[in-house]
């Protein structure tokens, strides 16, 4: 029986490590796609888009490992919380990778359009804060650090403020004739992508707190972004 439980915890550690690696990958991906957007790097955009299948595959493998452990081990209490939270966190990480891909698709759509200094500056800030949030969320989960996870919500408030600033700068740039309507709409959707990456990081933090002591937020987890398109083309037709 002891060997049986030992194997279970080894599997749980493998899941945790696998999630942390995926999260670290997204942390590195956010600034990368930000530079792709700012530089109009079509080759880099294509590379990221094609690489998304690997995130999907690895996420699915981790999910299947979690379901297998639930079915075979019938875990309870903390072990069950860890597996249930892991399944949810995997989805948050995978969706964040999708959002990075969407930034690259937007970069292709606005290719050859110049962005003024204010736009470039706010885009860089959004990417920097989103990456920081995801780094902190990943490390909080890996180390089962409840207080660190709890701090993510306040960090996300800054990204939300940057999101509002980004939208304002888009309006100002369009009004000044620096960007056309199509580019303005694409950038507004990009702003939402960064904001949603922050929301997923907060979700990871809240699920980490659930693992630690069963804490559940008063408000539901941040809403699903399945209805956020990776293109804003229909908004301008």
C-alpha positions as CSV (number, residue, x, y, z in Angstrom):
1,X,0.0,0.0,0.0
2,X,2.9,2.3,0.9
3,X,4.4,1.7,-2.5
4,X,1.0,2.4,-4.1
5,X,0.8,5.8,-2.4
6,X,4.4,6.6,-3.1
7,X,3.8,6.1,-6.8
8,X,0.8,8.3,-6.6
9,X,2.8,11.2,-5.1
10,X,5.5,10.7,-7.7
11,X,2.8,11.0,-10.4
12,X,1.5,14.1,-8.7
13,X,5.0,15.6,-8.6
14,X,5.4,14.9,-12.3
15,X,2.1,16.7,-13.0
16,X,3.2,19.7,-10.9
17,X,6.6,19.8,-12.7
18,X,4.9,19.5,-16.1
19,X,2.6,22.3,-15.4
20,X,5.4,24.5,-14.1
21,X,7.4,23.9,-17.3
22,X,4.4,24.8,-19.5
23,X,3.9,27.9,-17.3
24,X,7.5,28.9,-17.7
25,X,7.1,28.5,-21.4
26,X,4.2,30.9,-21.5
27,X,6.2,33.3,-19.3
28,X,8.9,33.4,-21.9
29,X,6.4,33.5,-24.8
30,X,4.6,36.7,-23.7
31,X,7.6,39.0,-24.2
32,X,8.5,37.2,-27.3
33,X,5.2,37.7,-29.0
34,X,5.2,41.3,-27.8
35,X,8.5,41.9,-29.7
36,X,7.0,40.0,-32.7
37,X,4.1,42.5,-32.7
38,X,6.3,45.5,-32.3
39,X,8.9,44.4,-34.9
40,X,6.4,43.1,-37.5
41,X,8.3,39.8,-37.4
42,X,6.4,37.6,-39.7
43,X,8.8,34.7,-39.5
44,X,8.7,34.8,-35.7
45,X,4.9,34.9,-35.7
46,X,4.7,31.9,-38.0
47,X,7.1,29.9,-35.7
48,X,5.0,30.7,-32.6
49,X,1.7,29.8,-34.4
50,X,3.0,26.5,-35.6
51,X,4.4,25.7,-32.2
52,X,1.1,25.9,-30.5
53,X,0.3,22.2,-31.2
54,X,3.1,21.2,-28.8
55,X,1.3,23.1,-26.0
56,X,-1.9,21.5,-26.8
57,X,-0.4,18.0,-26.8
58,X,1.5,18.5,-23.6
59,X,-1.5,19.9,-21.9
60,X,-3.7,17.0,-23.0
61,X,-1.1,14.5,-21.7
62,X,-1.0,16.2,-18.3
63,X,-4.8,16.2,-18.1
64,X,-5.0,12.5,-18.9
65,X,-2.5,11.8,-16.2
66,X,-4.6,13.7,-13.7
67,X,-7.8,11.9,-14.7
68,X,-6.0,8.5,-14.6
69,X,-4.8,9.2,-11.0
70,X,-8.3,10.2,-9.9
71,X,-9.7,7.0,-11.4
72,X,-7.0,4.6,-10.1
73,X,-6.2,6.1,-6.7
74,X,-9.5,7.6,-5.6
75,X,-7.7,10.4,-3.8
76,X,-9.3,12.5,-1.0
77,X,-8.7,15.7,0.9
78,X,-5.5,17.6,-0.2
79,X,-4.6,15.1,-2.8
80,X,-7.9,15.4,-4.6
81,X,-7.8,19.2,-4.4
82,X,-4.3,19.1,-6.0
83,X,-5.5,17.0,-8.9
84,X,-8.7,18.9,-9.5
85,X,-6.9,22.2,-9.3
86,X,-4.2,20.9,-11.7
87,X,-6.7,20.1,-14.3
88,X,-8.1,23.6,-14.1
89,X,-4.6,25.2,-14.1
90,X,-3.6,23.2,-17.2
91,X,-6.5,24.8,-19.0
92,X,-5.5,28.3,-17.9
93,X,-1.9,27.7,-19.1
94,X,-3.0,26.2,-22.4
95,X,-5.4,29.1,-23.1
96,X,-2.8,31.6,-22.3
97,X,-0.5,30.0,-24.9
98,X,-3.5,30.4,-27.3
99,X,-3.7,34.1,-26.5
100,X,0.0,34.5,-27.3
101,X,-0.7,32.8,-30.7
102,X,-3.5,35.3,-31.2
103,X,-1.2,38.2,-30.6
104,X,1.0,36.8,-33.4
105,X,-2.0,36.5,-35.7
106,X,-2.8,40.2,-35.0
107,X,0.8,41.0,-35.8
108,X,0.4,39.5,-39.2
109,X,-2.8,41.5,-39.8
110,X,-1.3,44.9,-39.0
111,X,2.0,44.1,-40.7
112,X,3.6,47.2,-42.4
113,X,1.5,49.6,-40.4
114,X,3.6,51.9,-38.3
115,X,2.8,52.4,-34.6
116,X,3.6,55.6,-32.8
117,X,5.8,55.8,-29.7
118,X,2.8,56.0,-27.3
119,X,1.3,52.8,-28.7
120,X,4.7,51.0,-28.7
121,X,5.3,52.0,-25.1
122,X,2.0,50.8,-23.8
123,X,2.2,47.5,-25.7
124,X,5.6,46.9,-24.1
125,X,4.3,47.7,-20.6
126,X,1.3,45.3,-21.1
127,X,3.5,42.5,-22.3
128,X,6.0,43.1,-19.4
129,X,3.3,43.0,-16.7
130,X,1.5,40.0,-18.2
131,X,4.7,38.1,-18.3
132,X,5.5,39.0,-14.7
133,X,2.1,37.9,-13.5
134,X,2.4,34.6,-15.2
135,X,5.9,34.1,-13.7
136,X,4.6,34.7,-10.2
137,X,1.6,32.5,-10.7
138,X,3.7,29.6,-12.0
139,X,6.2,29.9,-9.2
140,X,3.5,30.2,-6.6
141,X,1.9,27.0,-7.9
142,X,5.2,25.1,-8.1
143,X,6.1,26.1,-4.5
144,X,2.5,25.8,-3.2
145,X,2.9,29.3,-1.9
146,X,-0.4,30.6,-0.7
147,X,0.6,34.2,0.2
148,X,2.5,34.7,-3.1
149,X,-0.6,33.4,-4.9
150,X,-2.8,35.8,-3.0
151,X,-0.7,38.8,-4.1
152,X,-1.6,38.1,-7.8
153,X,-4.9,39.8,-7.7
154,X,-3.4,43.1,-6.7
155,X,-0.7,42.7,-9.4
156,X,-3.4,42.1,-11.9
157,X,-5.1,45.4,-11.0
158,X,-2.1,47.2,-12.5
159,X,-2.4,45.2,-15.7
160,X,-6.1,46.1,-15.8
161,X,-5.1,49.8,-15.5
162,X,-2.6,49.4,-18.3
163,X,-5.4,47.8,-20.4
164,X,-7.5,50.9,-19.9
165,X,-4.6,53.1,-20.8
166,X,-4.0,51.0,-23.9
167,X,-7.5,51.5,-25.2
168,X,-7.2,55.3,-24.5
169,X,-4.0,55.5,-26.5
170,X,-5.6,53.6,-29.4
171,X,-8.4,56.2,-29.5
172,X,-6.0,59.0,-29.4
173,X,-3.7,57.5,-32.1
174,X,-6.7,56.9,-34.4
175,X,-8.1,60.4,-33.8
176,X,-4.7,61.9,-34.7
177,X,-4.7,59.9,-38.0
178,X,-1.7,57.8,-37.0
179,X,-3.6,54.5,-37.4
180,X,-6.6,53.5,-39.4
181,X,-9.8,51.9,-38.1
182,X,-8.7,48.3,-39.0
183,X,-5.5,48.7,-37.0
184,X,-7.2,50.3,-34.1
185,X,-9.7,47.4,-33.8
186,X,-6.9,44.8,-34.0
187,X,-4.9,46.6,-31.3
188,X,-8.0,46.8,-29.1
189,X,-8.4,43.0,-29.3
190,X,-4.6,42.6,-28.6
191,X,-5.2,44.7,-25.4
192,X,-7.8,42.3,-24.4
193,X,-5.5,39.3,-25.0
194,X,-2.9,40.7,-22.6
195,X,-5.6,41.5,-20.0
196,X,-6.9,37.9,-20.3
197,X,-3.5,36.4,-19.8
198,X,-3.4,38.3,-16.5
199,X,-6.8,36.9,-15.6
200,X,-5.5,33.4,-16.2
201,X,-2.6,34.0,-13.9
202,X,-5.0,35.2,-11.2
203,X,-7.0,32.0,-11.7
204,X,-3.8,29.9,-11.2
205,X,-3.1,31.8,-8.0
206,X,-6.6,31.2,-6.7
207,X,-6.4,27.5,-7.6
208,X,-3.1,27.4,-5.8
209,X,-4.7,28.8,-2.7
210,X,-7.4,26.1,-3.0
211,X,-4.7,23.5,-3.0
212,X,-3.1,25.0,0.1
213,X,-6.1,25.2,2.4
214,X,-9.3,24.7,0.3
215,X,-9.9,28.4,-0.1
216,X,-12.5,29.3,-2.7
217,X,-13.0,32.9,-3.9
218,X,-16.2,34.8,-3.1
219,X,-16.5,35.6,-6.8
220,X,-16.3,33.0,-9.5
221,X,-13.1,32.5,-11.4
222,X,-12.4,34.9,-14.2
223,X,-14.9,34.3,-17.0
224,X,-14.0,32.1,-19.9
225,X,-12.5,33.8,-23.0
226,X,-13.7,31.1,-25.4
227,X,-15.9,33.8,-27.0
228,X,-13.0,36.2,-27.6
229,X,-12.1,35.8,-31.3
230,X,-8.5,35.8,-32.5
231,X,-9.6,38.2,-35.2
232,X,-11.5,41.4,-35.1
233,X,-12.3,41.3,-38.8
234,X,-16.0,40.9,-38.3
235,X,-16.1,44.0,-36.2
236,X,-15.1,46.2,-39.1
237,X,-17.2,44.6,-41.9
